Amino acid sequence: MFNPNFVFDSFVSTMGNKFARAACMTFARSFNPPYNPLLLYGPTSVGKTHLLHAIGNQFRNLRPFDKVIIVTAEVMMNELLGAISNIQIELFRIKYTSMDLLLVDDIHTLVGRKCTQEELFNIFQTLVAKGGRLAMTSSKSLSDVLILSDEMKSRMKHSLIIRVKPPSRHEVELILSSRFAASVPMVSKNIIKMAASIGSDIRRAEGMIKQMVFVDNLAGFMKSK
């Protein structure tokens, strides 16, 4: 369910994400966190999903018998539509409101879906009211995603909303060096620097590194022939 590599110890702290990391650690470890729900938002490839999995991994280690689930908003939305079609909406609600920790990735996929948002956020609020925890990620700010009534907006007043900012070029190099530290064959510093020069998109930089390493290995193989 949770990516075992996505833990707090493997998350490289930068100026743009260190507050989010600290907040996520507190949220996962505290018996009664000071904020609930927790929302992380920012552009793609800044570590939001990593932190969401890290919360789940940490929470499960501390509370192995609690009910925990991580799901994308799109999957949850499709489940909701299926439940409505099959007249199983109550089973859908019970499934999610019975969780001790619910982690929802990519809620920006709910943009423009007013009825779906209202149903899901009623579930979220019921979960929190029952003592469950909720953490979400989005590539957009909450105000750009949600179409909620004033009443539902007021219910969000106890939430903590954190913007995760892209890393600098130097920080991208640190992140990439950490990601490829144990790779075989070893990735050179020059390749790391070249990949970091394309911008702050870590996934794109990782793909570039893998491509360059493959080309280098292929060239070396051809020379040996």
N, C-alpha and C positions, 0 to 999 in steps of 0.2 A: 504493500500500500504506500509506504513512504520510501523515498529514495534514501538508502543508508548512507550515501555519500554527502547528502545535504544535511549537515549538522552545523551547530554554531562554531565548533572548533575549525571547520574547514572553510568558513566564510571569511573572506578577506575584508577587514574593516577599512573604510575610506571616509573622507570628510563628508561625503554625500549619503552614507548609509549607516554610520556608527550609532546615530540615535535610534534608527529603526532596529538595528541589531540588539541594542540594549533593551528597548521596549519589548521586543519579541521574547528575549530571555526572561524578563520579568513576568510577562504574560504566561509563559509556559511553566515557570518554576514556582510562582507564588500560589499559596493556598487560596488566597482571595485577591486576585489582581485588582489594582486601583482603577482600571479601565476595562470596559467590555461593552461593545465589540472593539476590535482593533482593525483598522484599515490601512494598508500600505498602497500607495499609488505612485506612479512614475512611468517613464518610458520603458519599452521592452528591454530585456537583457541588462537589468541593473540589480538583479538578485532577489526580487520579490518572491518568486516561487521557491528559491533556495531557502529563504527565511520561513516560508509557510511550512515546508517539509521539516525544517529544523525545529519549529514549534511542536509539530506532531511527534517527531522522534524523541524530543526531550520529555514531552508530556507522557508519552507511552512508557518511557523508561521509569518515570517517577510514579506513574499510576497505571500499572499493567492491566488492571481489571476494569478500567473505565472504558466507556464506549467512545471511540474516536473515528472520524472519517474525514478524508480529503476528497474534494470533488471540484470539477470545473463548473462554472455557472451555466455553461452550455449544456453539460450533461444533466445538471439538476433541472434545467428548463425543459429538456426533452422528456425527462422522467415525469415532470409535472403534466405535460401535455398528454403523455401516455396514460397517466393516472386518471385524468379527466375523461379521456376517451373510453377507458375501461371501468369507469365509475368506481375508482379506487383512491379517490382523493384523500380520504381519511387515513388510509394505510400509508400514503405518501407523507402526510403531515406527521403521523406517529413516528415514522422512520427517522425523520430529521429532528423533531423536537425532543426525542428521547436521548440524543447524543450528549455526552459530557463535554465534548469538544468537536466543533464543526469548523472545518477549514474550506473556504470557497475561493477558488482561483479564477481570475479573469472576469470579474463582475461587469466589466465594460461591455461584455457581449449582450447585456440586458438593455442597452440603449434603445429607447423608443418603444419598449414593450411594457406599457403602463400596467396592464392587468397582471402580467406575469410578475412584474416587480412588486406589486401590492401583495400578491399571494405569497411570494417567497419572503418578503420582508415581514409579513405577519408571522410566518414560520420562524424567522430569525428572532423576532421579538418575543415570541412564546418560549423559544429555547432559552434566551437570556433570562427571562422572567422566572424560569424554572431552575436557574442556577447553572445552566450550561454556558460554555465559552464559545465565542464566535470570532474568527479572524478571516479577513478577506483581502484580496489583492485586486488592483485595477490599473489599467494603463491611463485612465483618465481620473480627474477629480470627482468626488461624489456628486457635486452640483452639476457636473456635465453628464453624469450617467443616469441619475435617478429622477423620476417624475413622481414625487411623493406629496401627500397631503401635508398640511401644517402639523396635524396631529402626529403623523409618522415621523416627520422631521424632528419634532420635539422629543420623540422617544430615542433619538440618536444622540441626545445631549451628553450621555455618559460614555460615548465612544472616543477613542483616540485615533486621529487621522494623521498619518505621517507621509510626507513626500520623500521618496527615495530618489536622490539626484544621480545623474551619470558620473562615472569616475573621470578624473583627469587622465591625460596620456600616461603620466608616470604611474598612476594608480592602476591603469589598465595593464601596464607591464608587470606590476606586482601580482595582480590577479592571475594573469596568464602564466607567469613563472610558477605560481603556486599550483595551478591546475595541471601543469605539465612537469612538475618536479620529479615525479616517479616514472615518467614515460620512458619506454625503451623502443627505439634508440633515443638518446637524450636530445632534447630540442635546444638548439643553440640560442645564445642571447641575440644574435643578429636576426634570427627568424622571429623571436619574440618582439623585438623592436619594430620590425617591418609590419607585423600584424597589428601592433598597437597604434601604428601610424594611420590606420584607416578610420579611426574614430572610437567611440565609447561602447559600441555594440559588441559585447563580449562573445556572444554566440557566433557572430560573423567572423570575429577575429580567431576564435577557436577553429572554425571551419577552414579559414585561410591557412592556419598553422598545419592542420592535418593534411591539407592539399600539398603544401610545400614539402612537408616531410615525406609524403608519398612520392612526389616527383624526385626528390633527392635520392631516396632509396632505389627507385626505378633506374635512375641514371647510374648509380653505383653498381647495380646488378648488371646493366647493359655493358658497362666498362669491363666487368669481370669475365664476360663471355669472350 
